[in-house]
């Protein structure tokens, strides 16, 4: 004899699953959603770097050109007190003049798409990248090397002003992982520095 499940318990349970599961995002688990976010950020990174490559080659891509403002500190690498040789270059890549962002109901800093920083102090070098999407930091990369030691690298992914993933196994001795809150704060400072490169 085949036993039929008690319908009084089965149907309410099924109805609960069908109503609650989609509301919880059951058709798209959080891990899958995060993977989609990471993939989207990586695609933006690739497109931005291609636009930068075209700008450096003085070619216009399909999405229009990117422009670059550079700020150089100690251009000729003179020796700094208590440091030795020191230089720093910050390249601000942007899609339009900040003033025009207002016509699209955006903040002026929303035109900034990427900041690349290279810093050398004695035997230590640091390269950083900040990737922005409509004024929000979405990706941070840092590579640091001191002397003959192995370089330390890290990648931080952000969405809605929160870190959603950290990648990288720092190999350099003394390499400290970046604090996400401090990284977001530095990104905001860089946006202000970018705007300051324009004569107001």
Secondary structure as the mmCIF struct_conf table of DSSP 4:
data_model
#
loop_
_struct_conf.conf_type_id
_struct_conf.id
_struct_conf.beg_label_comp_id
_struct_conf.beg_label_asym_id
_struct_conf.beg_label_seq_id
_struct_conf.end_label_comp_id
_struct_conf.end_label_asym_id
_struct_conf.end_label_seq_id
HELX_LH_PP_P HELX_LH_PP_P1 UNK A 2 UNK A 5
HELX_RH_AL_P HELX_RH_AL_P1 UNK A 7 UNK A 23
TURN_TY1_P TURN_TY1_P1 UNK A 24 UNK A 27
BEND BEND1 UNK A 28 UNK A 28
HELX_RH_AL_P HELX_RH_AL_P2 UNK A 30 UNK A 56
TURN_TY1_P TURN_TY1_P2 UNK A 57 UNK A 58
TURN_TY1_P TURN_TY1_P3 UNK A 62 UNK A 63
STRN STRN1 UNK A 67 UNK A 73
BEND BEND2 UNK A 74 UNK A 74
TURN_TY1_P TURN_TY1_P4 UNK A 75 UNK A 76
HELX_LH_PP_P HELX_LH_PP_P2 UNK A 78 UNK A 78
STRN STRN2 UNK A 79 UNK A 80
TURN_TY1_P TURN_TY1_P5 UNK A 81 UNK A 83
STRN STRN3 UNK A 84 UNK A 94
BEND BEND3 UNK A 95 UNK A 96
HELX_RH_3T_P HELX_RH_3T_P1 UNK A 98 UNK A 104
TURN_TY1_P TURN_TY1_P6 UNK A 105 UNK A 105
HELX_RH_3T_P HELX_RH_3T_P2 UNK A 108 UNK A 111
STRN STRN4 UNK A 112 UNK A 121
TURN_TY1_P TURN_TY1_P7 UNK A 122 UNK A 123
STRN STRN5 UNK A 124 UNK A 133
TURN_TY1_P TURN_TY1_P8 UNK A 134 UNK A 135
STRN STRN6 UNK A 136 UNK A 146
TURN_TY1_P TURN_TY1_P9 UNK A 147 UNK A 148
BEND BEND4 UNK A 149 UNK A 149
HELX_LH_PP_P HELX_LH_PP_P3 UNK A 150 UNK A 151
STRN STRN7 UNK A 152 UNK A 159
TURN_TY1_P TURN_TY1_P10 UNK A 160 UNK A 161
STRN STRN8 UNK A 162 UNK A 167
BEND BEND5 UNK A 172 UNK A 172
TURN_TY1_P TURN_TY1_P11 UNK A 173 UNK A 174
HELX_LH_PP_P HELX_LH_PP_P4 UNK A 175 UNK A 179
HELX_RH_AL_P HELX_RH_AL_P3 UNK A 180 UNK A 196
TURN_TY1_P TURN_TY1_P12 UNK A 197 UNK A 197
BEND BEND6 UNK A 198 UNK A 198
#
